[in-house]
Amino acid sequence: MIRTPRAAALLAAVVVTGLSGLSGCSAAHSPAPAHPTATTTAAPGAAARLAARFRQSGGTSQVYGIQRSTGPGGVPKLVVWTHDADPGDPAFDRLKASVTTFIAGDQGVSLRHGYLLDVYGPDGRLLHRLDARM
């Protein structure tokens, strides 16, 4: 058998392709979530202070952290820490309405283009993830 640089390169390409096929990687696997699905149980200091203002303005006492940042496309991204472990829809709807009213009204944040909302329970587990962008 005569070995040429071209034959060696072709053999190397076939071997690499075959080995990558055996590695178990495929497009059929779900991609990793773009955002965390768990967090610490303690809200950061600034989030705790914003939640205190939220409670003082009439918000639920269950919320102990609210963090506001800018999400994709410039929409507000809200992360809420709550003592309420109830992941049910009625509890979430009340929380969502209360937090967004506070953020838009008392904090003057525009929700005209929507918002992102993650709610974490007392154990740091993600209870809800809402993408309300318009």
C-alpha positions in Angstrom: 0.0 0.0 0.0 1.4 3.4 -1.0 0.9 6.2 1.5 0.6 9.7 0.3 -0.1 12.9 2.2 -3.5 13.1 0.6 -4.4 9.5 1.7 -3.1 10.2 5.2 -5.3 13.3 5.5 -8.3 11.5 4.2 -7.7 8.6 6.7 -7.4 11.2 9.5 -10.6 12.9 8.5 -12.5 9.6 8.4 -11.2 8.5 11.8 -12.1 11.9 13.4 -15.5 11.8 11.9 -16.1 8.3 13.1 -14.9 9.0 16.6 -17.0 12.1 17.0 -20.0 10.0 16.0 -19.2 7.5 18.8 -18.9 10.3 21.4 -22.6 10.3 22.0 -23.1 13.9 21.0 -26.1 14.6 18.9 -28.5 17.4 18.0 -31.3 15.3 19.6 -30.3 16.3 23.1 -32.1 19.2 24.8 -29.9 22.3 25.0 -29.0 23.6 28.4 -31.5 26.1 29.8 -30.5 29.7 29.0 -31.2 30.8 32.6 -30.6 29.1 35.9 -33.3 26.7 37.2 -32.2 27.1 40.8 -30.6 29.8 42.9 -29.5 30.6 46.4 -32.2 30.7 49.0 -30.9 34.2 50.2 -31.8 37.2 48.0 -28.9 39.6 47.3 -28.8 42.7 49.5 -30.2 45.1 46.8 -33.0 42.6 46.0 -33.9 42.3 49.7 -34.1 46.1 49.9 -36.3 46.4 46.9 -38.6 43.7 48.3 -38.8 45.7 51.6 -40.0 48.7 49.6 -42.4 46.4 47.8 -43.9 45.2 51.1 -44.1 48.7 52.5 -46.1 49.7 49.5 -48.6 46.9 50.1 -47.0 44.0 48.4 -47.3 40.5 49.8 -45.2 39.7 52.8 -44.1 36.4 51.2 -41.7 38.2 48.8 -38.3 38.7 50.3 -36.3 39.5 47.2 -36.9 41.4 43.9 -34.0 41.8 41.5 -34.4 44.0 38.4 -32.0 43.9 35.4 -32.2 44.4 31.7 -33.1 41.3 29.6 -32.8 40.6 25.9 -34.1 43.4 23.7 -34.0 45.8 26.7 -37.0 44.5 28.4 -37.0 44.3 32.2 -35.9 41.0 33.7 -37.3 40.4 37.2 -36.2 37.7 39.6 -38.4 37.2 42.6 -37.6 35.2 45.8 -40.7 34.1 47.8 -41.4 32.2 51.0 -44.5 30.8 49.3 -43.7 27.3 48.0 -47.1 27.1 46.2 -46.3 26.8 42.5 -50.0 26.9 41.6 -51.4 29.3 39.0 -53.7 31.4 41.3 -50.8 32.2 43.6 -48.5 33.0 40.7 -51.1 35.2 39.1 -51.5 37.2 42.3 -47.7 37.5 42.7 -47.2 38.5 39.1 -49.9 41.2 39.2 -48.5 42.6 42.5 -44.9 42.7 41.5 -45.5 44.2 38.0 -47.8 46.8 39.4 -45.1 47.8 41.9 -42.3 47.8 39.3 -44.3 49.8 36.8 -46.0 52.2 39.3 -43.8 52.8 42.2 -40.5 52.2 40.4 -41.4 53.8 37.1 -40.2 50.9 34.9 -41.9 50.7 31.5 -43.4 47.3 30.8 -44.7 48.5 27.4 -42.6 45.9 25.5 -43.2 43.2 28.1 -40.9 41.6 30.7 -39.2 38.4 31.9 -40.1 37.0 35.3 -38.4 34.2 37.2 -39.9 33.2 40.6 -37.8 31.1 43.1 -39.3 29.4 46.1 -37.9 29.2 49.6 -35.6 26.3 48.8 -34.1 28.1 45.7 -36.1 26.0 43.2 -37.5 27.7 40.2 -41.3 27.9 40.6 -42.2 29.9 37.5 -40.5 31.3 34.4 -42.6 33.8 32.4 -41.6 35.4 29.1 -44.2 38.2 28.6 -42.3 40.1 25.9 -44.4 41.7 23.1 
